[in-house]
Amino acid sequence: MFNALFAALRHHRDRALLALWVSNAARAEELLTSRQRDALPGQQLLGVVRKGTRAYQQLPCSTDAFVWLRLYQEENRRNGVPQGRSLPLWWTLRRPWRPLKYDAARAMFNRANELLGSNWTLHDLRHTAAYRMAQDPKVSLTNVQWVLAHAHLSTTQIYLQAGDDEVIGAVRAHHARRNAAVQRPTVPALGYSPESLRTLFGPSR
């Protein structure tokens, strides 16, 4: 579903936004606080201002997200979007150039939803990013908590609940492993009567 949503986007800016949201788990409005100096592709970091504390934090992002960001930045330079390290990273797509606000970003996302008949929200991308990180056994839950900027680990755990399909698949796999581990009855050794064994232990299963 995420791939279909990504494919429905028409602009490099929107693809970069979506790739970063689902990569660094920033809140939608937090990502829009980034300045042009905050994107560090060589270190795979993007700086944002946190919603609650207003603290500045650098978040690790995927290399794929920085590819889309670079395409968007080059497009901006060609089109004459204002450039400067202290200027906003995200801009409207048409003149007069204005910093991109949350309502405009949400409207872009909703248009993609309408094309697909889906009902994702921008906050769902944060959930998806957190869940993907938590599914990696080499990423600790406290690491995910740091990325999400949660004060309490119990808040982070709310984001990590599995969907119905995944739970069903996991339990089916559990039953398959148990079934494979069951020791099948062996043929009785010579000298033991099968009838006597059935009397003692019941029919084999």
C-alpha positions as CSV (number, residue, x, y, z in Angstrom):
1,M,0.0,0.0,0.0
2,F,2.9,2.4,0.8
3,N,4.5,1.7,-2.6
4,A,1.2,2.4,-4.4
5,L,0.9,5.7,-2.4
6,F,4.4,6.7,-3.3
7,A,3.8,6.0,-7.0
8,A,0.8,8.2,-6.9
9,L,2.9,11.3,-6.1
10,R,3.8,13.6,-9.0
11,H,6.6,15.8,-7.7
12,H,10.1,15.2,-6.3
13,R,9.3,17.4,-3.3
14,D,6.4,15.1,-2.3
15,R,8.4,12.0,-2.9
16,A,11.2,13.3,-0.7
17,L,8.7,14.3,2.1
18,L,7.1,10.8,2.0
19,A,10.5,9.0,2.0
20,L,11.7,11.0,4.9
21,W,8.5,10.7,7.0
22,V,8.6,6.9,6.6
23,S,12.4,6.9,7.2
24,N,13.0,9.1,10.2
25,A,9.7,8.9,12.0
26,A,9.5,12.6,12.5
27,R,6.0,14.1,13.1
28,A,4.7,15.7,9.9
29,E,5.0,19.3,11.2
30,E,8.5,18.6,12.6
31,L,9.9,17.7,9.2
32,L,8.7,21.0,7.8
33,T,10.9,22.9,10.3
34,S,14.1,21.8,8.6
35,R,16.3,24.5,7.1
36,Q,18.5,24.0,4.1
37,R,21.6,23.6,6.3
38,D,19.9,20.8,8.2
39,A,20.2,18.2,5.4
40,L,23.5,16.3,5.7
41,P,23.4,13.5,3.1
42,G,27.0,12.5,3.8
43,Q,26.1,11.6,7.4
44,Q,22.5,10.5,6.5
45,L,21.1,13.0,9.0
46,L,18.4,15.6,8.9
47,G,17.8,18.1,11.6
48,V,14.3,19.0,12.9
49,V,12.8,21.0,15.7
50,R,10.8,18.8,18.0
51,K,7.1,19.7,18.6
52,G,6.9,19.6,22.3
53,T,10.3,20.6,23.7
54,R,11.3,22.8,20.7
55,A,14.6,21.1,20.9
56,Y,16.8,20.6,17.8
57,Q,17.5,17.0,17.0
58,Q,19.3,15.3,14.1
59,L,17.5,12.2,12.9
60,P,19.1,9.3,10.8
61,C,17.4,8.8,7.5
62,S,17.6,6.3,4.7
63,T,19.9,6.8,1.7
64,D,16.9,6.5,-0.6
65,A,15.2,9.4,1.1
66,F,18.3,11.6,0.4
67,V,18.2,10.6,-3.3
68,W,14.7,12.1,-3.6
69,L,15.7,15.1,-1.5
70,R,18.6,15.8,-3.8
71,L,16.4,15.6,-6.9
72,Y,14.0,18.0,-5.2
73,Q,16.8,20.4,-4.3
74,E,18.2,20.4,-7.9
75,E,14.7,21.1,-9.2
76,N,14.4,24.0,-6.8
77,R,17.7,25.6,-8.0
78,R,16.6,25.4,-11.7
79,N,13.2,26.9,-10.9
80,G,14.7,29.8,-8.9
81,V,13.4,28.8,-5.4
82,P,15.2,31.0,-2.8
83,Q,18.5,29.5,-1.7
84,G,20.3,30.0,1.6
85,R,21.5,27.8,4.5
86,S,19.2,29.5,7.0
87,L,16.1,29.4,4.6
88,P,13.4,26.7,4.8
89,L,14.1,23.4,3.1
90,W,10.5,22.9,2.0
91,W,8.7,25.3,-0.4
92,T,5.5,25.5,-2.4
93,L,5.6,24.3,-5.9
94,R,4.6,27.5,-7.7
95,R,5.4,31.2,-7.5
96,P,5.2,33.2,-5.4
97,W,7.5,30.9,-3.4
98,R,6.3,30.4,0.1
99,P,7.6,28.0,2.9
100,L,5.5,24.8,2.9
101,K,3.1,24.7,5.8
102,Y,1.4,21.6,7.4
103,D,-2.0,22.2,5.9
104,A,-0.5,22.3,2.3
105,A,1.5,19.1,3.0
106,R,-1.6,17.4,4.3
107,A,-3.6,18.5,1.2
108,M,-0.9,17.0,-1.0
109,F,-1.1,13.7,0.8
110,N,-4.9,13.6,0.8
111,R,-4.9,14.1,-3.0
112,A,-2.7,11.0,-3.3
113,N,-5.1,9.1,-1.0
114,E,-8.1,10.1,-3.2
115,L,-6.4,8.7,-6.3
116,L,-6.0,5.3,-4.5
117,G,-9.2,5.3,-2.5
118,S,-7.1,4.9,0.6
119,N,-7.4,6.7,4.0
120,W,-3.8,7.0,5.3
121,T,-2.9,9.9,7.4
122,L,0.5,11.6,7.8
123,H,0.7,10.3,11.3
124,D,0.4,6.7,9.9
125,L,3.8,7.3,8.3
126,R,5.3,7.9,11.7
127,H,3.7,4.6,13.0
128,T,5.1,2.8,10.0
129,A,8.6,4.1,10.5
130,A,8.6,3.2,14.2
131,Y,7.2,-0.3,13.5
132,R,9.8,-1.1,10.8
133,M,12.6,0.0,13.2
134,A,11.2,-2.1,16.0
135,Q,11.0,-5.2,13.8
136,D,14.7,-5.1,13.2
137,P,16.3,-7.2,16.1
138,K,19.4,-5.1,16.0
139,V,17.5,-1.9,16.8
140,S,16.6,-1.7,20.5
141,L,13.3,-0.3,21.7
142,T,15.1,2.5,23.5
143,N,16.7,3.5,20.1
144,V,13.2,3.7,18.7
145,Q,12.1,5.8,21.7
146,W,14.9,8.2,21.1
147,V,14.0,8.6,17.4
148,L,10.4,9.2,18.3
149,A,11.3,11.7,21.1
150,H,9.1,10.0,23.6
151,A,9.6,10.7,27.2
152,H,8.3,7.3,28.3
153,L,9.0,3.9,26.8
154,S,5.3,2.9,27.4
155,T,4.3,5.6,24.8
156,T,6.7,4.0,22.2
157,Q,5.2,0.6,22.8
158,I,1.8,1.8,21.7
159,Y,3.2,2.5,18.2
160,L,4.5,-1.0,17.8
161,Q,1.3,-3.1,17.9
162,A,1.2,-5.6,15.1
163,G,-1.7,-5.8,12.6
164,D,-4.2,-8.7,12.5
165,D,-2.5,-10.3,9.4
166,E,0.9,-10.2,11.0
167,V,-0.3,-11.7,14.3
168,I,-2.1,-14.5,12.3
169,G,1.0,-15.2,10.3
170,A,3.2,-15.3,13.4
171,V,0.9,-17.7,15.2
172,R,0.7,-20.0,12.2
173,A,4.5,-20.1,12.0
174,H,4.6,-20.9,15.7
175,H,2.3,-23.9,15.2
176,A,4.3,-25.0,12.2
177,R,7.5,-24.9,14.3
178,R,5.9,-26.9,17.1
179,N,4.5,-29.4,14.7
180,A,8.0,-29.9,13.2
181,A,9.5,-30.4,16.7
182,V,7.1,-33.1,17.8
183,Q,8.9,-36.4,18.2
184,R,7.1,-39.0,16.1
185,P,6.6,-42.5,17.7
186,T,9.3,-44.9,16.8
187,V,8.8,-48.5,15.8
188,P,8.9,-50.7,19.0
189,A,12.1,-52.6,19.6
190,L,12.1,-56.3,19.1
191,G,10.5,-58.2,22.0
192,Y,7.8,-55.6,22.7
193,S,4.2,-56.4,21.7
194,P,2.5,-53.5,19.8
195,E,-0.8,-54.6,21.4
196,S,0.7,-54.3,24.9
197,L,2.1,-50.9,24.1
198,R,-1.3,-49.7,22.9
199,T,-2.8,-50.9,26.2
200,L,-0.2,-49.0,28.2
201,F,0.1,-45.7,26.2
202,G,-3.0,-45.6,24.0
203,P,-3.0,-45.4,20.2
204,S,-0.1,-43.4,18.7
205,R,-0.9,-40.0,17.1
